[in-house]
Structures are given as structure tokens and as C-alpha cells.
Amino acid sequence: MWIFKCSCAEERKVAIRKVPQQAILGEVRRMVEEMQTLNKKLEETESAIEEYFKPIHKEAEALMKVQLEGEERSMKNMVKVMQPQALFEKAEVDETVKNCAYT
């Protein structure tokens, strides 16, 4: 009989020790579930934001392309305009050097 009481007491002690562990594990599980839910909501929100800004990004991309093409045309025109002047100045320098060499 005494052995039976001892084993019951030991079982109670073990059960009492498990209660805080189970409570902690339950709380941890609950927190993990909350974090998973928050992560899912965050991913959904990110996706919605990306979808919302897609047309704006496409429009900005198109505007940048047009602007770059315009700048490229301007540069080509500037080169066309400046090239004859640069050639003329080079010829003058060459002529000056040539004349200096003869004197």
C-alpha cells in the first residue's frame, strides 16, 4: 500500500512539473501560429502593393525610355553640329603648325 502511495505521489509530482512545460509549449505554439498568420498577411500585402504599382512602374519605364531616346537624339545632333567646327579648328591648327615649321 505504501508503495502505491509513493508511486501516486511521484506521478503527481511529474504531472505538476509537466503543467508549466505544457503551458509554455502551448503559448509557444500560439505565438508561432500568430507569426505565421502575420507573415502570410505581410506577403499578401506585399503582393497587393506590387500589383498596385505595376502600371505606374510600366509608365515610368516608358517615360524614361522616351527621355533617354530624346537625349540620345540631342547628343547625335550636337555631334553633327560640332564635328565640322572641330574639323575646321583641327585644320587651322595643322596649318599653323605647318607654317611654324617652315619659318
C-alpha positions as CSV (number, residue, x, y, z in Angstrom):
1,M,0.0,0.0,0.0
2,W,2.8,2.4,0.9
3,I,4.5,1.7,-2.4
4,F,1.3,2.5,-4.2
5,K,1.0,5.9,-2.4
6,C,4.6,6.7,-3.3
7,S,4.1,5.9,-6.9
8,C,1.0,8.1,-6.9
9,A,2.9,10.9,-5.3
10,E,5.7,10.6,-7.8
11,E,3.2,10.6,-10.7
12,R,1.6,13.8,-9.3
13,K,5.0,15.4,-9.0
14,V,5.8,14.5,-12.6
15,A,2.3,15.8,-13.7
16,I,2.8,19.0,-11.8
17,R,6.2,19.6,-13.4
18,K,4.6,19.0,-16.8
19,V,1.9,21.6,-16.4
20,P,4.2,24.6,-16.7
21,Q,6.0,22.9,-19.7
22,Q,2.7,22.2,-21.4
23,A,1.6,25.8,-20.7
24,I,4.8,27.2,-22.2
25,L,4.6,24.9,-25.2
26,G,1.0,25.9,-25.7
27,E,2.0,29.5,-25.6
28,V,4.9,29.0,-28.0
29,R,2.6,27.2,-30.4
30,R,0.1,30.0,-30.2
31,M,2.8,32.6,-30.9
32,V,4.2,30.6,-33.8
33,E,0.7,30.4,-35.3
34,E,0.3,34.1,-34.9
35,M,3.6,34.8,-36.5
36,Q,2.7,32.5,-39.5
37,T,-0.6,34.4,-39.9
38,L,1.2,37.7,-39.8
39,N,3.8,36.5,-42.3
40,K,1.0,35.4,-44.6
41,K,-0.8,38.7,-44.3
42,L,2.5,40.5,-44.9
43,E,3.1,38.5,-48.1
44,E,-0.4,39.2,-49.3
45,T,0.1,42.9,-48.6
46,E,3.4,43.0,-50.5
47,S,1.8,41.2,-53.4
48,A,-1.1,43.7,-53.4
49,I,1.3,46.6,-53.3
50,E,3.3,45.2,-56.2
51,E,0.2,44.7,-58.3
52,Y,-1.0,48.3,-57.4
53,F,2.3,49.8,-58.6
54,K,2.8,47.7,-61.7
55,P,1.1,50.1,-64.1
56,I,3.0,53.0,-62.5
57,H,6.3,51.2,-62.9
58,K,5.5,50.4,-66.6
59,E,4.5,54.0,-67.3
60,A,7.7,55.3,-65.6
61,E,9.8,52.9,-67.6
62,A,8.2,54.1,-70.8
63,L,8.8,57.7,-69.9
64,M,12.4,57.0,-69.0
65,K,12.9,55.2,-72.4
66,V,11.4,58.2,-74.3
67,Q,13.5,60.6,-72.3
68,L,16.7,58.6,-72.9
69,E,15.9,58.4,-76.6
70,G,15.4,62.2,-76.7
71,E,18.7,62.7,-75.0
72,E,20.4,60.3,-77.4
73,R,19.0,62.3,-80.4
74,S,20.1,65.5,-78.9
75,M,23.7,64.2,-78.4
76,K,23.8,62.9,-82.0
77,N,22.6,66.3,-83.3
78,M,25.2,68.1,-81.2
79,V,27.9,65.8,-82.5
80,K,26.7,66.5,-86.1
81,V,26.8,70.3,-85.5
82,M,30.1,70.3,-83.7
83,Q,32.0,67.9,-85.9
84,P,32.5,70.3,-88.8
85,Q,33.6,73.0,-86.4
86,A,36.1,70.6,-84.8
87,L,37.4,69.6,-88.2
88,F,37.8,73.2,-89.2
89,E,39.7,74.0,-86.0
90,K,41.9,71.0,-86.4
91,A,42.7,72.1,-90.0
92,E,43.6,75.6,-88.7
93,V,45.9,74.1,-86.0
94,D,47.6,71.8,-88.6
95,E,48.1,74.8,-90.9
96,T,49.5,76.9,-88.1
97,V,51.9,74.1,-87.2
98,K,52.9,73.7,-90.8
99,N,53.5,77.4,-91.2
100,C,55.6,77.5,-88.0
101,A,57.7,74.6,-89.2
102,Y,58.6,76.5,-92.4
103,T,59.7,79.6,-90.6
